[in-house]
Amino acid sequence: MNTAEFSSLPLKPALLENIETLGYTHLTPIQAETLPHILEGRDVIAQAKTGSGKTAAFGIGLLSRLDVSSFRVQALVICPTRELADQVCKEIRKLARFTQNIKVQSLCGGVPFGPQLAALEHGAHIVVGTPGRLQEHLRKRSLRLSNLKVLVLDEADRMLDMGFEDVMSEVISYAPTHRQTLLFSATYSDPIREISQKFQYKPVSVSIDSSHHDSVIEQRFYQIQKSQRINALGYLLAYHRPESTVVFCNTKRECQDIESALGASGFSVQALHGDLDQKHRDQVLVRFANNSCSILVATDVAARGLDIKELQAVINYDLPWDPEIYVHRIGRTGRAGKKGLAFSLCTEQELKRVVAIEEYQAFSVKWDEIAPFQMTHEQRFEPPMVTLWIDGGRKDKVRPGDILGALTGERGIAGSEVGKIDIFDTHAYVAIKKYSADMALDCLKRGEIKGRSFMVRKSQW
């Protein structure tokens, strides 16, 4: 069943009205293919990449089944990373604004356990969490799933890639047998089919065309010598000057080497790999997402759950062995109606991988040439924003509006100079346009946030 508009779906009037106020009118392909089945209560296995609208699809589905008067956990969404879980929470809360009584609780690792226990004691309708922390709460009996109606496995392929299969299985073992199970994955691998067979009942299978055409993503391949690789990368970044780029490589060591080489040549760059602790990972992602850093060098595992809305370019420093991973990588650009760039460096030894990508996408790739380029120490490629770190967060009752108010008050800066604001438990980050950063820093140091003085500094890590 393919529906063009939300208004044609059998949704509660209040939910439908809220969807319209959010500006959602036409269904995305994944929503059109899955929502009618989800609303019928069917199990669904759907192949869909990040940015396809899948969160709204399962979010609307689970909200339509809630009994708001019962403060028991009726829906559980399992996500591979805290970043993705946070995004899912935000999206569901937006969709849930049609009634003020719906409580959405995040249960993720990397944050203190105690406050989560206290929050669960007050009851929750929907829980969104990562496998390890959910397992911990279930074992301690602080989370109970006896009233669960809907279970969602979001980016299930990433959870398998990250080694969460056993933990995920244990979490699901606490759920009632009679439930609706929705499984979303960017790939349809054999392990995903096995998970579906194990946990779903006669699921409806939905697959949205996963190839990316040049009308949305401009794909270009460059054959190079192995020794040219870092200079070729520098050329692509210097020539195209994208404001936000993810460079994918296959090892943590390469991540660090590329970060060092680009940083020494004046590029604004950070590495994201498995050796980073949660605090450092949060900092790296905040700076990249708010345009205070232009280039993120990452491995596939480290980039799980990364969702940057306006990513201008993806560069494959190394081609992956699996063409599905290639498609998933480049699908992070070219969103929200904007054209994306996807560049891939390829040695002669990697040509077989290009053939596999062509077969998977069912069209020939386009080859281009790289002009001679030498990395120097003189270039400066500065991002448009600077991040300020504030020593106060959720526990101090600091909200985005409080920070904005402190910045734009008397003798402050214009609201248009303020970018993304991220609030964590004990601290916050705010992006400021570069030329206003010093004034904003002075403004926060002199002034107060919620009537209190907080330590503030520029974040450069």
C-alpha positions in Angstrom: 0.0 0.0 0.0 1.5 3.4 -1.0 0.0 6.5 0.5 1.0 10.0 -0.5 -0.2 12.1 2.5 -0.4 11.6 6.2 -4.0 12.7 6.2 -5.0 9.5 4.4 -3.8 7.3 7.2 -6.0 6.2 10.1 -4.4 8.3 12.8 -5.9 10.0 15.9 -6.9 13.6 14.9 -4.7 15.1 17.6 -1.6 13.2 16.3 -2.4 14.0 12.7 -2.8 17.7 13.6 0.6 17.7 15.4 2.2 16.0 12.4 0.9 18.8 10.2 2.2 21.5 12.6 5.6 19.9 12.3 5.5 20.5 8.5 5.1 16.8 7.6 2.5 16.5 4.8 3.8 14.0 2.3 5.1 10.6 3.3 8.7 9.6 2.5 9.1 6.3 0.5 9.9 4.3 3.7 6.9 5.9 5.5 4.6 5.2 2.6 5.7 1.5 2.5 5.8 0.8 6.2 3.3 2.9 8.1 0.1 1.3 6.8 1.4 -2.2 7.9 2.7 -0.7 11.2 -0.7 0.8 12.0 -2.3 -2.6 11.3 -0.1 -4.1 14.0 2.0 -6.2 11.6 5.6 -7.0 12.2 7.8 -5.2 9.6 11.4 -5.6 8.5 12.5 -2.6 6.5 15.7 -1.8 4.7 16.2 2.0 5.1 19.2 4.2 5.6 19.6 7.0 8.1 17.8 10.2 7.0 15.0 8.3 5.2 12.3 9.2 7.7 12.2 5.8 9.4 12.2 7.3 12.9 8.9 9.1 12.2 7.5 5.9 10.7 8.0 3.8 13.8 7.5 6.8 16.1 4.0 7.5 14.7 3.3 3.7 14.8 4.1 3.3 18.5 2.4 6.5 19.5 -0.8 5.4 17.9 -0.9 2.3 20.1 -0.2 4.0 23.5 -2.6 3.9 26.4 -1.6 7.3 27.9 -3.4 6.6 31.2 -1.1 3.6 32.0 2.4 4.7 33.1 3.9 1.3 32.1 6.6 0.8 29.4 4.5 0.1 26.3 7.2 0.7 23.6 10.9 0.0 23.5 13.3 1.3 20.9 16.8 -0.3 20.9 19.6 1.7 19.2 23.3 1.0 18.6 24.6 4.3 20.0 23.8 7.0 22.4 23.8 9.6 19.7 21.2 7.8 17.7 19.1 7.1 20.8 19.2 10.9 21.6 18.0 11.7 18.1 15.2 9.1 18.3 14.1 10.5 21.7 13.9 14.1 20.3 11.9 13.0 17.2 9.4 10.9 19.3 9.0 13.8 21.8 8.2 16.2 18.9 5.7 13.7 17.5 4.2 13.2 21.0 3.4 16.9 21.6 -0.3 16.2 20.8 -0.6 15.2 24.4 1.4 16.4 27.4 1.2 13.2 29.4 3.4 11.0 27.2 6.8 10.3 28.9 9.8 9.2 26.8 12.8 7.9 28.8 16.3 7.5 27.5 18.4 4.7 28.9 21.9 4.9 27.5 25.4 4.0 28.7 28.1 6.6 29.2 25.8 8.6 31.7 25.2 8.0 35.4 22.8 5.1 36.3 21.2 6.7 39.4 19.1 9.4 37.7 17.8 6.8 35.3 16.6 4.7 38.2 14.8 7.6 39.7 13.2 8.5 36.4 11.9 4.9 35.9 10.3 4.9 39.3 8.0 7.6 38.1 6.9 5.5 35.1 7.4 5.9 31.4 5.4 5.0 28.3 8.3 4.8 25.8 11.9 3.8 26.5 14.7 4.4 24.0 18.1 2.9 24.9 21.3 1.2 24.0 21.7 -2.6 24.4 24.2 -2.7 27.4 22.4 -0.2 29.6 18.9 -1.8 28.8 20.4 -5.2 29.8 21.6 -3.7 33.1 18.2 -2.2 34.0 16.4 -5.4 33.1 18.7 -7.5 35.2 18.2 -5.1 38.2 14.5 -5.2 37.5 14.4 -1.4 37.4 12.9 -1.8 33.9 10.0 -4.1 33.3 8.6 -5.0 29.9 5.5 -7.1 30.9 3.2 -4.4 29.3 5.2 -4.0 26.1 3.2 -3.6 22.9 5.8 -2.5 20.4 9.5 -3.4 20.1 11.7 -1.5 17.6 15.2 -2.6 16.5 16.7 0.6 14.9 19.8 0.2 12.7 19.9 -3.5 13.6 22.8 -4.1 11.3 25.0 -1.7 13.2 24.1 -3.4 16.5 25.3 -6.7 15.0 28.5 -5.0 13.6 29.3 -3.7 17.0 28.9 -7.1 18.6 25.6 -6.6 20.4 23.8 -9.7 19.1 23.9 -11.6 22.4 23.0 -8.6 24.5 20.2 -7.6 22.2 18.8 -11.2 22.3 18.9 -11.1 26.1 17.1 -7.7 26.2 14.4 -9.1 23.9 14.0 -12.2 26.0 12.4 -10.0 28.7 9.6 -8.8 26.3 6.2 -10.6 25.9 5.9 -13.0 23.0 2.7 -11.3 21.8 4.0 -7.9 20.7 4.7 -6.0 17.5 8.3 -6.1 16.4 9.7 -3.5 13.9 13.2 -4.1 12.5 15.0 -1.4 10.6 18.4 -2.0 8.9 20.5 -0.3 6.2 21.4 -3.7 4.8 19.6 -7.1 4.2 22.5 -9.4 5.2 22.0 -13.0 6.3 22.5 -12.2 10.0 19.7 -9.6 9.7 17.4 -12.2 8.2 18.3 -14.6 11.0 17.5 -11.9 13.6 14.1 -11.4 11.9 13.3 -15.1 11.9 14.2 -15.3 15.5 12.2 -12.4 16.8 9.5 -11.6 14.3 6.2 -13.2 13.3 5.4 -13.3 9.6 6.9 -9.8 9.0 6.1 -7.7 6.0 9.4 -7.0 4.1 10.0 -3.5 2.7 13.0 -2.4 0.8 13.6 1.1 -0.5 15.9 1.5 -3.5 19.3 1.9 -1.8 21.3 3.2 -4.8 22.2 6.8 -5.0 21.9 8.7 -8.3 23.9 11.7 -9.4 20.8 13.9 -9.2 21.1 13.7 -5.4 24.7 12.5 -4.8 27.5 13.3 -7.2 29.7 10.2 -7.1 33.3 10.4 -8.5 36.1 7.8 -8.4 39.8 8.6 -8.6 42.5 6.0 -9.4 45.7 6.8 -7.6 49.0 5.2 -6.5 49.0 4.2 -2.8 51.7 6.7 -2.1 49.5 9.5 -3.5 46.6 8.9 -1.2 47.0 11.6 1.4 47.9 14.3 -1.2 44.9 13.2 -3.3 42.7 13.7 -0.2 44.2 17.1 0.4 43.5 18.1 -3.2 39.8 17.1 -3.0 39.4 19.0 0.2 41.3 22.1 -1.0 39.6 22.2 -4.4 36.0 21.6 -3.4 36.2 23.3 0.1 33.2 21.5 1.6 32.1 23.0 4.9 31.5 19.5 6.4 33.1 16.3 5.2 33.4 12.8 6.6 36.5 10.9 5.5 36.1 7.1 5.9 39.0 4.8 6.4 39.3 1.2 7.4 41.5 1.3 10.5 42.0 3.4 13.7 45.7 3.9 12.9 44.8 5.4 9.5 42.3 7.7 11.3 45.0 9.1 13.5 47.6 9.4 10.7 45.1 11.3 8.5 44.1 13.6 11.3 47.8 14.4 11.9 48.6 15.0 8.2 45.5 17.2 7.6 45.9 19.1 10.9 49.6 19.9 10.0 48.4 21.4 6.7 45.9 23.8 8.3 42.7 21.8 7.8 40.2 21.8 10.7 40.0 18.1 11.4 39.1 15.6 14.2 39.3 11.8 14.3 36.5 9.5 15.5 37.6 5.9 16.4 37.0 3.2 18.9 39.7 4.3 21.3 37.9 7.5 22.3 36.1 7.5 25.7 32.5 8.7 25.7 33.3 12.2 26.9 35.8 12.8 24.1 33.5 11.2 21.6 30.7 13.6 22.6 33.0 16.6 22.2 34.2 15.5 18.8 30.6 15.0 17.5 29.4 18.3 19.0 32.1 20.3 17.3 31.5 18.6 13.9 27.7 18.8 14.1 27.8 22.5 14.9 30.2 23.5 12.2 33.1 24.3 14.5 35.2 21.6 12.8 35.0 20.9 9.0 36.4 17.4 8.7 35.7 14.2 10.6 37.9 11.2 9.9 36.1 8.0 11.0 36.0 4.3 10.8 32.7 2.6 10.0 32.2 1.3 13.5 33.0 4.7 15.2 30.5 6.5 12.8 27.5 4.3 13.8 24.5 6.5 14.6 26.2 9.6 13.2 23.5 11.8 11.8 24.6 15.2 10.4 21.7 16.8 8.6 23.7 18.9 6.2 26.8 16.9 5.4 28.2 18.2 2.2 30.7 15.5 1.3 31.8 12.0 2.0 35.3 10.8 1.0 36.3 7.2 0.9 40.0 7.3 1.7 39.8 3.5 1.6 37.0 1.6 -0.3 35.1 -0.8 1.9 35.0 -4.5 0.8 31.2 -4.6 1.0 29.3 -2.5 -1.6 26.4 -2.2 0.9 28.8 -0.4 3.3 29.8 2.0 0.5 26.2 2.8 -0.2 25.5 3.4 3.5 28.6 5.6 3.8 27.7 7.9 0.9 24.0 8.0 1.9 24.9 10.3 4.8 25.2 13.2 2.3 22.7 14.6 -0.2 19.8 15.0 2.3 17.0 17.5 2.8 16.9 18.3 -0.9 20.6 19.3 -1.1 23.1 17.8 -3.5 25.9 15.8 -1.9 29.4 14.9 -3.0 30.8 11.4 -2.7 34.5 11.0 -3.7 36.4 7.7 -3.6 40.1 7.1 -3.8 41.1 3.8 -5.4 44.3 1.9 -6.0 44.7 -0.7 -8.8 44.4 -3.4 -6.1 41.0 -2.0 -5.2 39.4 -2.1 -8.7 37.5 -5.3 -7.8 35.7 -3.4 -5.1 34.6 -0.7 -7.7 33.2 -3.5 -9.9 31.2 -4.8 -7.0 29.9 -1.3 -6.3 28.8 -0.9 -9.9 27.0 -4.3 -9.9 25.3 -3.4 -6.6 24.1 0.0 -7.8 23.3 -1.2 -11.3 25.1 1.6 -13.1 28.7 2.5 -14.1 30.7 4.8 -11.8 32.3 8.0 -13.1 36.0 8.4 -13.1 37.8 11.7 -12.7 41.4 12.9 -12.4 43.3 14.6 -9.6 45.7 17.4 -10.4 49.2 17.2 -8.8 49.0 18.5 -5.2 51.4 18.7 -2.3 50.3 19.1 1.3 51.9 22.3 2.8 51.9 23.9 6.2 50.6 27.2 5.0 47.0 26.6 4.0 44.2 27.7 6.4 40.7 26.2 6.0 38.8 27.6 9.0 35.3 26.5 9.9 32.5 29.1 10.2 31.8 28.5 13.9 33.6 28.3 17.2 32.3 26.2 20.2 32.1 27.6 23.7 32.1 25.2 26.6 29.9 26.0 29.7 30.4 24.4 33.0 26.7 23.9 33.6 24.1 21.5 32.2 20.8 19.6 32.8 21.6 19.0 36.5 21.9 22.7 36.9 18.6 23.2 35.2 20.3 25.0 32.3 18.2 25.0 29.1 19.0 26.2 25.6 16.8 29.2 26.0 18.8 30.3 29.1 22.0 30.2 27.2 20.5 32.1 24.2 19.0 34.7 26.6 22.4 35.2 28.3 24.1 35.7 24.9 21.6 38.0 23.3 20.8 40.2 26.3 21.8 43.8 26.8 25.2 44.5 25.1 25.1 40.9 23.8 25.3 39.5 20.3 22.5 39.0 17.8 20.5 35.8 17.9 21.6 35.1 14.3 25.2 34.7 15.5 24.3 31.8 17.7 24.3 28.3 16.3 23.6 24.8 17.7 23.2 24.5 21.5 23.9 21.1 23.1 23.1 20.4 26.7 24.6 17.5 28.7 24.2 16.5 32.3 27.0 18.6 33.8 28.0 20.9 30.9 26.8 22.6 27.7 28.2 23.6 24.3 27.1 26.6 22.2 28.3 27.3 18.6 29.0 31.0 17.8 29.9 32.5 14.4 33.7 32.9 14.4 33.8 36.7 14.2 31.5 37.0 17.3 33.1 34.3 19.4 35.3 36.6 21.6 32.4 39.0 22.2 30.1 36.0 23.1 32.8 34.6 25.5 33.2 37.9 27.2 29.4 38.3 27.4 29.0 34.9 29.2 31.9 35.5 31.5 30.5 38.9 32.6 26.9 37.9 32.7 24.9 35.1 34.4 22.9 32.1 33.2 19.8 31.5 35.3 21.1 34.0 37.8 24.4 32.0 38.3 27.9 32.5 37.0 29.4 29.5 35.2 32.9 28.8 34.0 33.1 29.4 30.2 35.9 28.8 27.7 36.6 28.1 24.0 36.5 24.4 23.2 39.6 23.2 21.3 40.5 19.6 21.8 
